[in-house]
Amino acid sequence: MASILDEYEDSQKSRQSASQHSRLASANIGITHSGFVNVRLEEEKPIFNKQRIDFTPPERINHLAVCNNQLCMSLGKDTLLRIDLAKPDQPNQIEIGRKDDSKVYKLFLDPTGSHLLISMSTSECLYLNRNTQKVRSLSRWRGHLVESVGWNKLLCNETSTGPVLVGTSQGVIFEAEISAAEGSLFNTNPDQYFRQVHSLEEDGKPAPVCCLEVERGLENKYFIIATTRKRLFQFVGRVAEGTEQQGFSSIFTQNQDLLPSFQEFPANMGYSEITFYTSKLRTSPKAFAWMMGNGVFYGQLDYVRPDSLLSDVQVWEYTPDIDLSFNKPISIVLTQFHFLLLLHDRVKTICTLNGQVVYEDVFPDKFGPLKRMIKDPSGGLVWIYTERAVFRYHIQRESRDVWQMYMSMNKFDLAKEYCRERPECMDMVLAKEAEHCFQNKRYLESAKCYALTQNYFEEIALKFIEAKQDEALKEFLLKKLSNLKPSERTQITLLVTWLSELYLNRLGKLVDDDDDDSKESARFRETRDEFRNFLNTSKHRECLYNNRSTIYDLLASHGNVDDMVYFSVVMQDYERVVSHYCQHDDYCAALDVLSKHCDEKLFYKFSPVLMQHIPERVVDAWIQMGKRLDPKKLIPALMNYSHMGSSQQINETVRYMEFCVHELRVTEEAIHNYLLSLYAKYKPDSLLLYLEEAGTYASEIHYDLKYALRLCAEHGYLRACVLVYRIMELYEEAVDLALQVDVDLAKSCADLPEDDEELRKKLWLKIARHVVQEEKDVKKAMNCLSSCDLLKIEDILPFFPDFVTIDHFKEAICSSLEEYNKHIEELKQEMEEATESAKRIREDIQEMRNKYGVVDSQDKCSACDFPLLNRPFYLFLCGHMFHSDCLLQEVTPHLSAYKQSRLDELQKKLSASTQASKSRHRPAPNEEGDAASLGKGAASREQMKSDLDDIVASECVYCGELMIRSVDKPFIDPLKFEEDKSSWL
């Protein structure tokens, strides 16, 4: 048999192709009011796309069931056809094997597609498993015409159905279980048990159980829905965890004492059918639709409700063309937003959102009347069959136009949910919602929605302005601003400026409308905080900074000083903040801003003003800043006190200068000079101490000595002048000035030039003259002699007047004479020792002239170990003997660079002199001048040899200082190490 799914006939293809050209011609191309461009280039595919299966049944189709891609159909009287839709080219045909007049009444296929129940018109039921070819009879079911089956979705598998519910035409509900496994020797039936659990009635009489559905909720709570011709029953109960295999009888037992919960409708068309919508496979249904006599009863399923599973229910009444007498609805299928109603010649599709018929498909008469419609939960396909044909519907993008319905129902949240990925539709929904809120005077909500649309900005803004809704306009602008990209700078600038104006207007109204305490009102504080948060938003910081002058002008025009200060802080425009505080005499607040943000430039600029009013706090701030401030740049602020001089300002100035000098170790001359001037003018007691601590040498001094000298002289501080003179090494001036103050001070100055005895003596003579001539104190003059060893009595005698008697100098003169005698004796002794030493030296010289050494013919050079007498040699007193060239080679590496160059020079000169003396062609010296020149040449050569000996042979190279100095030198020169190393390999 050829595949029944390989090819198909699209019943709508001809209609679509016929209308395609006209629809394309009328496509809407243009710019909509919302700003989106709506271009439809091709016709959208229909939601419900019908296809006819290319299959011609050999016999008429009686029944058809589809589940989990497994299709089963009953053909003729005794044939069953099974098709795995994943392998449609491999159909399986089975003979039921009934010879009597019985025929198939209904087919029931479980959710897995593994178990097929065949209800026969003779009240018999057969069973066929997907994995077998054998139809087996269910003996326990015999005698009951099965109308419905409630499958167990939790426990159902390929070999067992688990506990299931079975509804019969007599209104009895049975519980049963079927197993495909082979039974024992004594039990070969697949049905494990079959027992009654409940019965249903209508008007006091048994009514057929048209449909059964079993669902599991939370916490092992089970819901059972059963329908008759005009009633819908609900059974709710719990099954203990772990006892699910025992079945559902306990649920009916729990409801036995209570009247069953049911919905009843008056009309009766002889049967009913219920269908469910499940969003995902193997999950609980979310919605239901029950086709009965009065119409379609549909709604949602709520598993949380304790008493009833049904919620948001409503009834769709049949349209006039549906007549229960002649044109009854046959079957129903529920999708996410529609239910499909099957009539004998057509399919009607009704939207569950608004109850409108959105699609109607009429089938041609050639296929015969429509028999039934089934939906496969696994694939979502809807199957319809007649006796001679099979059709299926593909449902695609069912939610495509749902947003329009929700929008028309003013359910905007749901409308937005279903057009989230379609911006043009979302824009229409938002515009509709905004207009709806505006008409209902919900202006803030309207503004939020309008801000998200693409509608013209000017129209919306004017709309709120005309309605005098400033708050809504502000909300609209804020939302628009938040949606702008950083690159849209012009728009951002416009909105930020406009919003600032709106905020300021609002704050001004709150101040004008309320009393004097309005600033403390909650509305004012809330608006002010909102405005400040707006100014402090990091996203708009760049725009606010670039347009800060405009914002300042707005704030100034409204007289809003507090917010201007806040905005200045946000923009880090601390200069404006400090200037504001200074203008309003709030100097402490200005200093707090400076201290908090530590801006050196602002300190330099505003310190002069602050120093006039709060000097102590300013200096504390300076000290806290430490080295971050340049004290030299603060001098204008320190000097900015009144002409009379405020004592507090002066004290704080001195305190900061002392901090710079003693703590920061500032060496700037200007700082030290200024501190020196402050000491000289206001704190003379500290002046001398400062000069002494500053140092006694000019290299240690950081102030200008000449300036300090002039300053001290102007104020008459003579001791300080003396100290400066001493540092300047002007000792004569220091002594002269010190004699005006204190002789002891002059004495301390006179001893300072230790290396210049002549100057020291001169200074002491000045002191002695002053003591003698000015103070006329002979004792002090005598003390000068004892204080300075350079002065003698004869040096100071000329200073005394003629009338002074010798008695005053008797002791000094005697002491001086004794010293002279002692000195003479010391000179005599030194002369005798010098004579004796000269005598000994002459004797040593004579002895050295007569000293000699003996060299044997077999003696060898200590360096090269060759016979010594072969070449010129040197003999040292220590016994070491060297060839002259060997000694030269040994000594040269240890000589300094200067001596090496001198040695090379002497060698060259000696070599040149030797060559000249050996010349054969030199003329004989016939004249006295030539002889004199030769004598001079010989003498010069001897001098060069002597100089060479002094360099090379001044000491033994092995015993002298050269060897001692070379102890820490390596044996191999580091520069030649690699070369020597390679030579050893």
BELWOLIN-V872667 format. One record per backbone hydrogen bond with DSSP energy under -0.5 kcal/mol. CO is the residue of the C=O (numbers start at 1). NH is the residue of the N-H. If there is no record, write none. Layout:
co=CO nh=NH
co=CO nh=NH
//
This chain:
co=4 nh=54
co=7 nh=54
co=8 nh=10
co=9 nh=11
co=9 nh=52
co=10 nh=13
co=12 nh=16
co=13 nh=17
co=14 nh=18
co=15 nh=19
co=16 nh=20
co=17 nh=21
co=19 nh=23
co=20 nh=24
co=21 nh=25
co=22 nh=26
co=24 nh=27
co=27 nh=29
co=28 nh=30
co=28 nh=40
co=30 nh=32
co=30 nh=38
co=32 nh=35
co=36 nh=32
co=36 nh=38
co=37 nh=39
co=38 nh=30
co=38 nh=40
co=39 nh=41
co=47 nh=49
co=47 nh=396
co=48 nh=50
co=49 nh=394
co=50 nh=12
co=51 nh=53
co=51 nh=392
co=52 nh=9
co=53 nh=55
co=55 nh=57
co=60 nh=62
co=60 nh=76
co=63 nh=74
co=65 nh=72
co=67 nh=70
co=69 nh=71
co=69 nh=85
co=70 nh=67
co=71 nh=83
co=72 nh=65
co=73 nh=75
co=73 nh=81
co=74 nh=62
co=74 nh=63
co=75 nh=79
co=78 nh=96
co=79 nh=75
co=80 nh=94
co=81 nh=73
co=82 nh=92
co=83 nh=71
co=83 nh=85
co=84 nh=87
co=85 nh=88
co=87 nh=90
co=88 nh=4
co=92 nh=82
co=94 nh=80
co=97 nh=99
co=103 nh=121
co=106 nh=119
co=108 nh=117
co=110 nh=113
co=114 nh=116
co=114 nh=130
co=115 nh=110
co=116 nh=128
co=117 nh=108
co=117 nh=119
co=118 nh=120
co=118 nh=126
co=119 nh=105
co=119 nh=106
co=120 nh=123
co=123 nh=143
co=123 nh=144
co=124 nh=120
co=125 nh=138
co=126 nh=118
co=127 nh=136
co=128 nh=116
co=129 nh=132
co=133 nh=135
co=134 nh=136
co=136 nh=127
co=137 nh=139
co=138 nh=141
co=139 nh=142
co=141 nh=144
co=144 nh=146
co=145 nh=169
co=148 nh=167
co=149 nh=151
co=150 nh=165
co=151 nh=153
co=152 nh=156
co=159 nh=180
co=159 nh=181
co=160 nh=157
co=164 nh=176
co=165 nh=150
co=166 nh=174
co=167 nh=147
co=167 nh=148
co=168 nh=171
co=168 nh=209
co=171 nh=200
co=172 nh=168
co=172 nh=174
co=173 nh=197
co=173 nh=198
co=174 nh=166
co=175 nh=195
co=176 nh=164
co=177 nh=192
co=177 nh=193
co=178 nh=161
co=187 nh=184
co=190 nh=179
co=190 nh=192
co=193 nh=177
co=195 nh=175
co=198 nh=173
co=200 nh=207
co=202 nh=205
co=205 nh=202
co=208 nh=210
co=211 nh=227
co=213 nh=225
co=215 nh=223
co=218 nh=221
co=220 nh=222
co=220 nh=239
co=221 nh=217
co=222 nh=237
co=223 nh=215
co=224 nh=235
co=225 nh=213
co=226 nh=233
co=227 nh=210
co=227 nh=211
co=229 nh=293
co=230 nh=265
co=231 nh=228
co=232 nh=263
co=233 nh=226
co=234 nh=261
co=235 nh=224
co=237 nh=222
co=240 nh=243
co=243 nh=246
co=244 nh=247
co=248 nh=251
co=248 nh=252
co=249 nh=253
co=250 nh=254
co=251 nh=255
co=253 nh=256
co=261 nh=234
co=263 nh=232
co=267 nh=293
co=273 nh=291
co=275 nh=289
co=276 nh=278
co=277 nh=286
co=277 nh=287
co=280 nh=283
co=286 nh=301
co=287 nh=277
co=288 nh=299
co=289 nh=275
co=289 nh=291
co=290 nh=292
co=290 nh=297
co=291 nh=273
co=292 nh=295
co=295 nh=292
co=295 nh=297
co=296 nh=298
co=296 nh=316
co=297 nh=290
co=298 nh=314
co=299 nh=288
co=300 nh=302
co=300 nh=311
co=301 nh=303
co=309 nh=302
co=311 nh=300
co=314 nh=298
co=315 nh=317
co=316 nh=296
co=319 nh=322
co=321 nh=323
co=322 nh=324
co=323 nh=327
co=331 nh=342
co=333 nh=340
co=337 nh=352
co=337 nh=353
co=338 nh=335
co=339 nh=341
co=339 nh=350
co=340 nh=333
co=340 nh=342
co=341 nh=343
co=341 nh=348
co=342 nh=330
co=342 nh=331
co=344 nh=370
co=345 nh=363
co=346 nh=343
co=347 nh=361
co=348 nh=341
co=348 nh=350
co=349 nh=358
co=349 nh=359
co=350 nh=339
co=351 nh=355
co=356 nh=351
co=356 nh=358
co=359 nh=349
co=360 nh=362
co=361 nh=347
co=364 nh=367
co=365 nh=368
co=367 nh=388
co=372 nh=385
co=374 nh=383
co=375 nh=377
co=376 nh=380
co=381 nh=376
co=382 nh=393
co=383 nh=374
co=384 nh=391
co=385 nh=371
co=385 nh=372
co=387 nh=61
co=389 nh=386
co=390 nh=53
co=391 nh=384
co=392 nh=51
co=393 nh=382
co=393 nh=395
co=394 nh=49
co=394 nh=396
co=397 nh=400
co=399 nh=402
co=399 nh=403
co=401 nh=404
co=401 nh=405
co=402 nh=406
co=403 nh=407
co=404 nh=408
co=405 nh=409
co=406 nh=411
co=407 nh=410
co=410 nh=412
co=411 nh=415
co=412 nh=416
co=413 nh=417
co=414 nh=418
co=416 nh=419
co=417 nh=420
co=419 nh=422
co=422 nh=425
co=422 nh=426
co=423 nh=427
co=424 nh=428
co=425 nh=429
co=426 nh=430
co=427 nh=431
co=428 nh=432
co=429 nh=433
co=430 nh=434
co=431 nh=435
co=432 nh=436
co=433 nh=437
co=434 nh=438
co=435 nh=439
co=436 nh=440
co=437 nh=442
co=438 nh=441
co=441 nh=443
co=442 nh=446
co=443 nh=447
co=444 nh=448
co=445 nh=449
co=446 nh=450
co=447 nh=451
co=448 nh=452
co=449 nh=452
co=450 nh=453
co=456 nh=460
co=457 nh=461
co=458 nh=462
co=459 nh=463
co=460 nh=464
co=461 nh=465
co=462 nh=466
co=463 nh=467
co=464 nh=469
co=465 nh=468
co=468 nh=470
co=469 nh=473
co=470 nh=474
co=471 nh=475
co=472 nh=476
co=473 nh=477
co=474 nh=478
co=475 nh=479
co=476 nh=480
co=477 nh=481
co=478 nh=482
co=479 nh=483
co=480 nh=484
co=481 nh=484
co=485 nh=488
co=487 nh=489
co=488 nh=492
co=489 nh=493
co=490 nh=494
co=491 nh=495
co=492 nh=496
co=493 nh=497
co=494 nh=498
co=495 nh=499
co=496 nh=500
co=497 nh=501
co=498 nh=502
co=499 nh=503
co=500 nh=504
co=501 nh=505
co=502 nh=506
co=503 nh=507
co=504 nh=508
co=505 nh=509
co=506 nh=510
co=507 nh=511
co=508 nh=512
co=509 nh=513
co=510 nh=514
co=515 nh=518
co=516 nh=519
co=517 nh=520
co=518 nh=521
co=521 nh=525
co=522 nh=526
co=523 nh=527
co=524 nh=528
co=525 nh=529
co=526 nh=530
co=527 nh=531
co=528 nh=532
co=529 nh=533
co=530 nh=534
co=531 nh=535
co=532 nh=536
co=534 nh=537
co=537 nh=540
co=538 nh=541
co=540 nh=544
co=541 nh=545
co=542 nh=546
co=543 nh=547
co=545 nh=548
co=547 nh=551
co=548 nh=552
co=549 nh=553
co=550 nh=554
co=551 nh=555
co=552 nh=556
co=553 nh=557
co=554 nh=558
co=555 nh=560
co=556 nh=559
co=559 nh=561
co=560 nh=564
co=561 nh=565
co=562 nh=566
co=563 nh=567
co=564 nh=568
co=565 nh=569
co=566 nh=570
co=567 nh=571
co=568 nh=573
co=569 nh=572
co=572 nh=574
co=573 nh=576
co=573 nh=577
co=574 nh=578
co=575 nh=579
co=576 nh=580
co=577 nh=581
co=578 nh=582
co=579 nh=583
co=580 nh=584
co=581 nh=586
co=582 nh=585
co=585 nh=587
co=586 nh=590
co=587 nh=591
co=588 nh=592
co=589 nh=593
co=590 nh=594
co=591 nh=595
co=592 nh=596
co=593 nh=597
co=594 nh=598
co=594 nh=599
co=598 nh=600
co=599 nh=603
co=600 nh=604
co=601 nh=605
co=602 nh=606
co=603 nh=607
co=606 nh=610
co=607 nh=611
co=608 nh=612
co=609 nh=612
co=609 nh=613
co=610 nh=613
co=610 nh=614
co=614 nh=618
co=615 nh=619
co=616 nh=620
co=617 nh=621
co=618 nh=622
co=619 nh=623
co=620 nh=624
co=621 nh=625
co=622 nh=626
co=625 nh=628
co=626 nh=629
co=629 nh=631
co=630 nh=633
co=630 nh=634
co=631 nh=634
co=631 nh=635
co=632 nh=635
co=634 nh=638
co=635 nh=639
co=637 nh=640
co=639 nh=641
co=646 nh=650
co=647 nh=651
co=648 nh=652
co=649 nh=653
co=650 nh=654
co=651 nh=655
co=652 nh=656
co=653 nh=657
co=654 nh=658
co=655 nh=659
co=656 nh=660
co=657 nh=661
co=658 nh=662
co=658 nh=663
co=659 nh=663
co=659 nh=664
co=660 nh=666
co=668 nh=672
co=669 nh=673
co=670 nh=674
co=671 nh=675
co=672 nh=676
co=673 nh=677
co=674 nh=678
co=675 nh=679
co=676 nh=680
co=677 nh=681
co=678 nh=682
co=678 nh=683
co=679 nh=683
co=683 nh=686
co=683 nh=687
co=684 nh=687
co=684 nh=688
co=685 nh=689
co=686 nh=690
co=687 nh=691
co=688 nh=692
co=689 nh=693
co=690 nh=694
co=691 nh=695
co=692 nh=695
co=697 nh=700
co=697 nh=701
co=698 nh=701
co=703 nh=705
co=704 nh=708
co=705 nh=709
co=706 nh=710
co=707 nh=711
co=708 nh=712
co=709 nh=713
co=710 nh=714
co=711 nh=715
co=712 nh=717
co=713 nh=716
co=716 nh=718
co=717 nh=721
co=718 nh=722
co=719 nh=723
co=720 nh=724
co=721 nh=725
co=722 nh=726
co=723 nh=727
co=724 nh=728
co=725 nh=730
co=726 nh=729
co=729 nh=731
co=730 nh=734
co=731 nh=735
co=732 nh=736
co=733 nh=737
co=734 nh=738
co=735 nh=739
co=737 nh=740
co=738 nh=741
co=738 nh=742
co=742 nh=746
co=743 nh=747
co=744 nh=748
co=745 nh=749
co=746 nh=750
co=747 nh=751
co=749 nh=752
co=752 nh=754
co=753 nh=756
co=755 nh=757
co=756 nh=760
co=757 nh=761
co=758 nh=762
co=759 nh=763
co=760 nh=764
co=761 nh=765
co=762 nh=766
co=763 nh=767
co=764 nh=768
co=765 nh=769
co=766 nh=770
co=767 nh=771
co=768 nh=772
co=769 nh=773
co=769 nh=774
co=770 nh=774
co=770 nh=775
co=771 nh=776
co=771 nh=777
co=776 nh=778
co=777 nh=781
co=778 nh=782
co=779 nh=783
co=780 nh=784
co=781 nh=785
co=782 nh=786
co=783 nh=787
co=784 nh=788
co=788 nh=791
co=792 nh=795
co=792 nh=796
co=793 nh=797
co=794 nh=798
co=796 nh=799
co=796 nh=800
co=797 nh=800
co=801 nh=804
co=805 nh=808
co=806 nh=809
co=806 nh=810
co=807 nh=810
co=809 nh=813
co=810 nh=814
co=811 nh=815
co=812 nh=816
co=813 nh=817
co=814 nh=818
co=815 nh=819
co=816 nh=820
co=817 nh=821
co=818 nh=822
co=819 nh=823
co=820 nh=824
co=821 nh=825
co=822 nh=826
co=823 nh=827
co=824 nh=828
co=825 nh=829
co=826 nh=830
co=827 nh=831
co=828 nh=832
co=829 nh=833
co=830 nh=834
co=831 nh=835
co=832 nh=836
co=833 nh=837
co=834 nh=838
co=835 nh=839
co=836 nh=840
co=837 nh=841
co=838 nh=842
co=839 nh=843
co=840 nh=844
co=841 nh=845
co=842 nh=846
co=843 nh=847
co=844 nh=848
co=845 nh=849
co=846 nh=850
co=848 nh=851
co=856 nh=859
co=859 nh=868
co=861 nh=865
co=866 nh=861
co=867 nh=870
co=868 nh=871
co=872 nh=884
co=874 nh=882
co=876 nh=879
co=880 nh=876
co=881 nh=862
co=882 nh=874
co=883 nh=887
co=884 nh=888
co=885 nh=889
co=886 nh=890
co=887 nh=891
co=888 nh=892
co=889 nh=893
co=891 nh=894
co=891 nh=895
co=892 nh=895
co=896 nh=900
co=897 nh=901
co=898 nh=902
co=899 nh=903
co=900 nh=904
co=901 nh=905
co=902 nh=906
co=903 nh=907
co=904 nh=908
co=905 nh=909
co=906 nh=910
co=907 nh=911
co=908 nh=912
co=909 nh=913
co=910 nh=914
co=911 nh=915
co=912 nh=916
co=913 nh=917
co=914 nh=918
co=916 nh=919
co=919 nh=922
co=924 nh=926
co=927 nh=931
co=928 nh=932
co=929 nh=933
co=930 nh=934
co=931 nh=935
co=932 nh=936
co=933 nh=937
co=934 nh=938
co=935 nh=939
co=936 nh=940
co=937 nh=941
co=938 nh=942
co=939 nh=943
co=940 nh=944
co=941 nh=945
co=942 nh=946
co=943 nh=947
co=944 nh=948
co=945 nh=949
co=946 nh=950
co=947 nh=951
co=948 nh=952
co=949 nh=953
co=956 nh=960
co=960 nh=963
co=960 nh=964
co=961 nh=965
co=962 nh=966
co=964 nh=967
co=966 nh=969
co=973 nh=976
co=974 nh=977
co=976 nh=980
co=977 nh=981
co=978 nh=982
co=979 nh=983
co=980 nh=984
co=981 nh=984
co=981 nh=985
//
